[in-house]
Amino acid sequence: ARYRTDSMRSEPLSGTCAFIWSSKHAVAALDISRRTVFRALSAGAVPGLAVPPSLAASSAKGKSGRSGAQANEVVGVVDGIQQKILGHSDIVVSEVGLGTQRWCGTDFNSPDEELCHAFLDRAVLGSGVNLVDTAEQYPIPSGPGRPEGATEEVIGRWIGKGGASAGGKAARRREMVIASKITGGRHVTPKTIRQDCAASLERLGTDYLDVYMLHWPARYSPQANWGQSLNYDYEIAQDPYYTNPTSFQEIASAMAGLVEEGKIRGWGLCNDNAFGLEACCAAARQISGPPPCVVQNDFSMINRRIEENGLAEAASPYNEGVGFMAYNVLAGGVLTGKYKDYPASVDDADRARARKSLETPRGRCLGHGPRT
């Protein structure tokens, strides 16, 4: 999902972090520990690792520092996974992230806490992955005994497993870059941004988030439908639900306050578009606050909407210089090849076979073919 290919060229999409789990990486790893890398990066030097001079300039400028094309720059490779500056921030993230949406949810195939902790052991302690993406609304789907917020609690209990030895809990926390999200829509206000951030911190058992994002925009946007539409609907925009949403200035100011207090290191957007990103950046400049450092949207080899709606251009290091996190990089499993033999039940013209698929579900929802 990181490469755009046409008849003329093949080039990387700047600033992309993909949420996918894989133990196969083709890039050679450096013989250096992850802890050494992340500690030394903050000091501007890493033994055996060439750190671009622009990184030191970025750190000196602070979280809102801007010095051109250094945004999203690769600063090293750990266990075969590239490490990048997230936008123009001082946050260094792995190019592969660990997504947690289904963790301990009500689906038949949602991983339980033991397996989730094994994921974290492998990714954070045993590999070059430091980015863990979650949200106050996770797990999805939630239900009795598995309420919203449970996923953050699962992560928090894993952090707490560090105990008192060798720095314990604090050591595990330093190994991670945690990104969480506030529920979007009319729920977003300056008050709830602060309250919900505090609640996420409590569930995670930490005193700061690395990145705090709006799960979807406060305003109406076609991208709020999990990025599935490019068509702006004027009738929906006039719905009373979307009347007088929290302004970009209010959002930027609330996030700036959290940064100033040390509750978050950076902030960003989810399921948004070029208009939302540019408006947030402009609002941050108006109040002399830190601009968003990341935007997260649906993106894969068969879903290129961020390139069609102007978001890729707006986020470019040569424009706003904002990092990009891609979710659904396997297109709901389509890119795994599991639907090659026959389609998901909702698309299957053979109704008898479709009914059989519903009886033996596979994938994130019911009716997507037999389990394998």
Secondary structure, 3 states (H helix, E strand, C coil): CCEEECCCCEEECCCEEEECCCCCCCCCCECCCHHHHHHHHHHCCECCECCCHHHHHHHHHCCCCCCCCCCCCEEEEECCEEEEECCCCCCEEECEEEECCCCCCCCCCCCCHHHHHHHHHHHHHCCCCCEEECCCCCCCCCECCECCCHHHHHHHHHHHCCCCHHHHHHHHHHCCEEEEEECCHHHCCHHHHHHHHHHHHHHHCCCCEEEEEECCCCCCCHHHCCCCCCCCCHHHHCCHHHCCCCCHHHHHHHHHHHHHCCCEEEEEEECCCHHHHHHHHHHHHHCCCCCCCEEEEECECCECHHHHCCHHHHHCCCCCCCEEEEECCCHHHHHHCCCCCCCCHHHCCCHHHHHHHHHCCCCCCCCCCCCC
